[in-house]
Amino acid sequence: MRARCGGGCVERHAALVSGGALEAPGVCLSSEGLIALRAVALGAQMPPVLAALPGGFATRRKGHGLEVADMREYVAGDDIRHLDRGTTARTGRLHVRQFQEERDRVTLLIADFRPCMFWGMRRAFRSVAVAEALALIGWNVVESGGRVGLLTVSAGGPVIVPPRGRTRGMLDVIGGMVQAHRAGLRAMAAGQDVDPALESALLRADRLVPAGGEFIIGSGFDAPGPGFADRLDALARRRVPRLVMITDAQMLRMPSGRYPIRLADGRRMRVSLGGKTPPPETRIAGRVALLLDAGEEVEHMARRIVAGFPAERAA
């Protein structure tokens, strides 16, 4: 099997050959490793949470929720159903309660486990780095009181985990990522190396993320599909999109030269690679993506994620 890179692949042997090679570090995913990232996520220097509501929202939004936001005297036009009998009896003047809207942080993690992600030049495959980055983000979400779900994109079909809160919800997400990644590895070993368009994930995300929620796509953004940008813009009208681009900076740091590649249709050619420095940020479909290197240590990756994804705060 050969490692793919963008539209083609650098000619080198990957570890996807047989049996035990699928269990090699940096090639496979283990639930134990992703669970252990909880300590790394909590150890990163997170921005302070300014409110007790899920997601760290700093201000109150009045609405028709169940939590009391304020108490004040009655004025003409107030809803008499919100009269507070206790305060009215103590003061002798009519008082009404004002309520605040409950706001739940719902995050859908979209993991790209297509064949184009199963390669790497140093620490781990890009697919493994995607899972690690999304696991770090997921642990931060559940620890702040939010709910997290999963949608994977692979040649073998999607794995969907509905959003749930607390540690149990994150454990379900980790189980889904390990299952989807292992299926992708075995499909690659069997010769199934056709990349479905990444935009197919956005078609399902519309039904999995409620209005006001967020979805985070971890991918190399190879072969996104012709409708990716339009679909992303449509979802962004009522949801918060975040993009995490996983690359392999070592490929860009290779000595400048012409390297053999194999295209997706099997044709072979040579391209000029190397001699470049990866940019600090990359724009995808008109949006800035957080750029992570698959060769980075996980602790460094966690610090980059914290800096790139500050806690949401309401205006």
Secondary structure, DSSP 8 states (H G I E B T S, - for coil): -EEEETTEEEEEE-S-SSGGGGGSTTTS--HHHHHHHHHHHHHS------SSSTT---S--EEEEEEEEEEEE--TT--GGGB-HHHHHHHSS-EEEEEE-----EEEEEEE-SGGGS--SSSS-HHHHHHHHHHHHHHHHHHTT-EEEEEEE-TT---EEEEEEHHHHHHHHHHHHHHHHHHHHHHHHTT------THHHHHHHHHHS-TT-EEEEEE---S--TTHHHHHHHHTTTSEEEEEEEE-HHHHTS-SEEEEEE-TTS-EEEEEE-S----S-EEETTEEEEEEETTS-HHHHHHHHHHHS------
